[in-house]
Amino acid sequence: MINKTSLQTIKALVELAKLEPGQSEGISHIARRIKAPQNYLAKVFQGLVSEGLVISQT
């Protein structure tokens, strides 16, 4: 069984995969689309960034 964090992570990564090369998307937009709390998803993405799976832009 997949836990909630894993499921939200997969959903967020699917949303990123839908983007065109070079295109970026903010956490707030992704959180809204996958119906996840923005702060929760931001923490998930911090882990993805630290593992080198996604790149963060400010």
ChimeraX commands (.cxc) that place a marker at each C-alpha (Angstrom):
marker #1 position 0.00,0.00,0.00 radius 0.5
marker #1 position 1.27,3.48,-0.87 radius 0.5
marker #1 position 1.23,6.04,1.96 radius 0.5
marker #1 position -0.18,9.55,1.58 radius 0.5
marker #1 position 3.19,11.25,1.16 radius 0.5
marker #1 position 4.26,8.84,-1.56 radius 0.5
marker #1 position 0.99,9.27,-3.41 radius 0.5
marker #1 position 1.18,13.08,-3.27 radius 0.5
marker #1 position 4.80,12.95,-4.42 radius 0.5
marker #1 position 3.89,10.79,-7.40 radius 0.5
marker #1 position 0.99,13.08,-8.32 radius 0.5
marker #1 position 3.23,16.15,-8.09 radius 0.5
marker #1 position 5.93,14.55,-10.24 radius 0.5
marker #1 position 3.31,13.60,-12.84 radius 0.5
marker #1 position 2.25,17.26,-12.97 radius 0.5
marker #1 position 5.88,18.28,-13.50 radius 0.5
marker #1 position 6.27,15.67,-16.23 radius 0.5
marker #1 position 3.40,17.29,-18.14 radius 0.5
marker #1 position 5.39,20.52,-18.50 radius 0.5
marker #1 position 7.28,21.38,-21.67 radius 0.5
marker #1 position 11.08,21.29,-21.44 radius 0.5
marker #1 position 12.34,24.45,-19.78 radius 0.5
marker #1 position 8.92,25.32,-18.39 radius 0.5
marker #1 position 8.46,25.67,-14.63 radius 0.5
marker #1 position 5.48,25.59,-12.30 radius 0.5
marker #1 position 4.98,26.95,-8.80 radius 0.5
marker #1 position 4.20,24.78,-5.82 radius 0.5
marker #1 position 0.91,26.61,-5.26 radius 0.5
marker #1 position -0.38,25.69,-8.73 radius 0.5
marker #1 position 0.66,22.07,-8.40 radius 0.5
marker #1 position -0.83,21.83,-4.90 radius 0.5
marker #1 position -4.16,23.17,-6.16 radius 0.5
marker #1 position -4.28,20.73,-9.07 radius 0.5
marker #1 position -3.54,17.66,-6.96 radius 0.5
marker #1 position -5.61,18.93,-4.01 radius 0.5
marker #1 position -2.73,18.91,-1.51 radius 0.5
marker #1 position -1.90,21.53,1.13 radius 0.5
marker #1 position 0.71,23.92,-0.24 radius 0.5
marker #1 position 2.93,23.85,2.88 radius 0.5
marker #1 position 2.84,20.04,2.93 radius 0.5
marker #1 position 3.81,19.84,-0.73 radius 0.5
marker #1 position 6.58,22.41,-0.23 radius 0.5
marker #1 position 8.15,20.11,2.38 radius 0.5
marker #1 position 7.83,17.16,0.00 radius 0.5
marker #1 position 9.59,19.18,-2.70 radius 0.5
marker #1 position 12.38,20.15,-0.30 radius 0.5
marker #1 position 13.20,16.47,-0.08 radius 0.5
marker #1 position 13.05,16.05,-3.85 radius 0.5
marker #1 position 15.38,19.02,-4.31 radius 0.5
marker #1 position 17.86,17.72,-1.72 radius 0.5
marker #1 position 17.93,14.35,-3.53 radius 0.5
marker #1 position 18.54,16.11,-6.86 radius 0.5
marker #1 position 15.28,14.88,-8.41 radius 0.5
marker #1 position 13.93,18.36,-9.14 radius 0.5
marker #1 position 15.46,21.82,-9.44 radius 0.5
marker #1 position 14.17,24.69,-7.37 radius 0.5
marker #1 position 13.88,28.18,-8.82 radius 0.5
marker #1 position 13.30,31.35,-6.84 radius 0.5
marker link #1:1,2 radius 0.2
marker link #1:2,3 radius 0.2
marker link #1:3,4 radius 0.2
marker link #1:4,5 radius 0.2
marker link #1:5,6 radius 0.2
marker link #1:6,7 radius 0.2
marker link #1:7,8 radius 0.2
marker link #1:8,9 radius 0.2
marker link #1:9,10 radius 0.2
marker link #1:10,11 radius 0.2
marker link #1:11,12 radius 0.2
marker link #1:12,13 radius 0.2
marker link #1:13,14 radius 0.2
marker link #1:14,15 radius 0.2
marker link #1:15,16 radius 0.2
marker link #1:16,17 radius 0.2
marker link #1:17,18 radius 0.2
marker link #1:18,19 radius 0.2
marker link #1:19,20 radius 0.2
marker link #1:20,21 radius 0.2
marker link #1:21,22 radius 0.2
marker link #1:22,23 radius 0.2
marker link #1:23,24 radius 0.2
marker link #1:24,25 radius 0.2
marker link #1:25,26 radius 0.2
marker link #1:26,27 radius 0.2
marker link #1:27,28 radius 0.2
marker link #1:28,29 radius 0.2
marker link #1:29,30 radius 0.2
marker link #1:30,31 radius 0.2
marker link #1:31,32 radius 0.2
marker link #1:32,33 radius 0.2
marker link #1:33,34 radius 0.2
marker link #1:34,35 radius 0.2
marker link #1:35,36 radius 0.2
marker link #1:36,37 radius 0.2
marker link #1:37,38 radius 0.2
marker link #1:38,39 radius 0.2
marker link #1:39,40 radius 0.2
marker link #1:40,41 radius 0.2
marker link #1:41,42 radius 0.2
marker link #1:42,43 radius 0.2
marker link #1:43,44 radius 0.2
marker link #1:44,45 radius 0.2
marker link #1:45,46 radius 0.2
marker link #1:46,47 radius 0.2
marker link #1:47,48 radius 0.2
marker link #1:48,49 radius 0.2
marker link #1:49,50 radius 0.2
marker link #1:50,51 radius 0.2
marker link #1:51,52 radius 0.2
marker link #1:52,53 radius 0.2
marker link #1:53,54 radius 0.2
marker link #1:54,55 radius 0.2
marker link #1:55,56 radius 0.2
marker link #1:56,57 radius 0.2
marker link #1:57,58 radius 0.2
view
